[in-house]
Amino acid sequence: MTAKRIARAGGFTLIELMIVVAVLAIIAAIAYPSYNSHVTKTRRGAAASCTMEAAQFMERFYTTNLRYDQDRDGNPVALPQLQCVRDIEGHYTVRLAAVDSGSYLVEAEPQGTQAARDEACGALSLDQTGQKDVAGAAEVNACW
């Protein structure tokens, strides 16, 4: 082989590399919003699950104390440190929004970027009857 043929045989041209970069940029532009949407839905699902876990705690508390707001010694109810709360930390805050002797409302409120990305659903709530609700304009079934 001649020197000219050896030099021509190796590598890609700049145009070929630019075409590959352009194709990758198009794929990334399509994939990134889809990825963000999936992450938002996954975090919302984890918050809904955690809300249900907190509601289960409240039902067990009621079974033991025959009321939701305080135990038999008069100490006010407080949600325990659930593992699910630590899992969604920074994305949702789970709390008792309202509680009295015969009812409660557990709420998962989005925080930070989750609040900005999930305005349609907003805060998720669950009461003692199992009634689910959302603070945003979206349908309850779409968010839960």
C-alpha positions as CSV (number, residue, x, y, z in Angstrom):
1,M,0.0,0.0,0.0
2,T,1.1,3.5,-0.7
3,A,1.4,6.2,2.0
4,K,-1.5,8.1,0.5
5,R,-3.8,5.1,0.8
6,I,-2.8,4.3,4.4
7,A,-3.5,7.9,5.5
8,R,-6.9,7.9,3.8
9,A,-8.0,4.6,5.4
10,G,-8.1,5.7,9.1
11,G,-10.7,7.7,11.0
12,F,-13.9,9.6,10.4
13,T,-14.4,12.9,8.7
14,L,-15.5,15.9,10.6
15,I,-18.9,15.9,8.8
16,E,-19.5,12.3,9.9
17,L,-18.8,13.1,13.5
18,M,-21.0,16.2,13.4
19,I,-23.9,14.1,12.0
20,V,-23.5,11.6,14.9
21,V,-23.4,14.5,17.4
22,A,-26.6,15.9,15.8
23,V,-28.4,12.6,16.0
24,L,-27.4,12.1,19.7
25,A,-28.6,15.7,20.5
26,I,-32.0,14.9,18.9
27,I,-32.3,11.7,20.8
28,A,-31.4,13.4,24.1
29,A,-33.9,16.2,23.5
30,I,-36.6,13.7,23.1
31,A,-35.5,11.4,26.0
32,Y,-34.8,13.9,28.7
33,P,-38.3,15.3,29.2
34,S,-39.7,11.7,29.1
35,Y,-37.2,10.7,31.8
36,N,-38.2,13.7,34.0
37,S,-41.8,12.8,33.6
38,H,-41.1,9.2,34.7
39,V,-39.1,10.4,37.7
40,T,-41.9,12.7,38.8
41,K,-44.5,10.0,38.5
42,T,-42.3,7.5,40.4
43,R,-41.8,10.0,43.3
44,R,-45.5,10.7,43.4
45,G,-46.2,7.0,43.6
46,A,-43.8,6.7,46.5
47,A,-45.5,9.6,48.3
48,A,-48.9,8.0,47.8
49,S,-47.6,4.7,49.2
50,C,-46.1,6.6,52.2
51,T,-49.4,8.4,52.8
52,M,-51.2,5.0,52.9
53,E,-48.5,3.7,55.3
54,A,-49.1,6.7,57.6
55,A,-52.9,6.1,57.4
56,Q,-52.3,2.5,58.4
57,F,-50.4,3.7,61.5
58,M,-53.3,6.0,62.4
59,E,-55.7,3.1,62.1
60,R,-53.5,0.9,64.4
61,F,-53.3,3.9,66.8
62,Y,-57.1,4.1,66.8
63,T,-57.5,0.4,67.4
64,T,-55.3,0.7,70.5
65,N,-56.6,4.1,71.9
66,L,-60.2,4.3,70.5
67,R,-59.4,7.8,69.2
68,Y,-57.1,9.4,66.6
69,D,-55.8,12.5,68.4
70,Q,-54.2,11.2,71.6
71,D,-53.3,8.0,73.4
72,R,-54.9,6.8,76.6
73,D,-52.4,8.8,78.7
74,G,-53.4,12.0,76.9
75,N,-50.2,12.3,74.8
76,P,-50.9,13.7,71.3
77,V,-50.5,11.5,68.3
78,A,-47.3,11.9,66.2
79,L,-46.3,10.0,63.1
80,P,-43.4,7.6,63.7
81,Q,-40.2,7.8,61.7
82,L,-41.3,5.7,58.8
83,Q,-38.7,4.4,56.3
84,C,-40.9,5.7,53.5
85,V,-40.6,9.2,54.8
86,R,-36.8,9.0,54.6
87,D,-37.0,7.5,51.1
88,I,-39.0,10.5,49.8
89,E,-37.1,13.1,51.8
90,G,-36.4,16.3,49.8
91,H,-39.2,15.5,47.4
92,Y,-42.3,15.2,49.6
93,T,-43.2,16.0,53.2
94,V,-45.7,13.6,54.9
95,R,-47.6,15.0,57.8
96,L,-50.9,14.9,59.7
97,A,-52.7,17.9,58.3
98,A,-55.7,17.6,60.6
99,V,-56.6,15.3,63.4
100,D,-59.3,15.1,66.1
101,S,-60.8,12.3,68.1
102,G,-62.8,10.8,65.2
103,S,-60.9,11.8,62.1
104,Y,-57.6,12.5,60.5
105,L,-56.1,13.8,57.3
106,V,-52.6,12.6,56.1
107,E,-51.0,14.8,53.5
108,A,-48.0,14.4,51.3
109,E,-46.9,17.8,50.0
110,P,-44.3,18.1,47.2
111,Q,-41.1,20.0,47.8
112,G,-38.5,21.7,45.7
113,T,-38.3,20.5,42.1
114,Q,-41.0,18.0,42.6
115,A,-43.4,20.8,43.4
116,A,-42.5,22.6,40.3
117,R,-42.7,19.5,38.0
118,D,-46.0,18.2,39.5
119,E,-48.2,21.2,39.7
120,A,-51.1,19.3,38.1
121,C,-51.4,17.0,41.1
122,G,-49.9,19.0,44.0
123,A,-50.4,17.6,47.5
124,L,-51.9,14.2,48.0
125,S,-54.2,13.6,50.9
126,L,-56.0,10.6,52.5
127,D,-58.5,10.7,55.3
128,Q,-59.9,8.1,57.8
129,T,-62.6,7.0,55.4
130,G,-60.0,6.2,52.7
131,Q,-61.0,9.2,50.6
132,K,-58.1,10.3,48.4
133,D,-57.7,13.9,47.1
134,V,-55.3,16.1,45.3
135,A,-54.6,19.8,45.7
136,G,-54.0,20.4,42.0
137,A,-56.4,20.5,39.0
138,A,-55.7,16.9,37.8
139,E,-58.1,14.0,38.4
140,V,-57.6,12.1,41.6
141,N,-57.3,8.8,39.8
142,A,-54.6,10.2,37.5
143,C,-52.5,11.2,40.5
144,W,-53.1,8.3,42.8
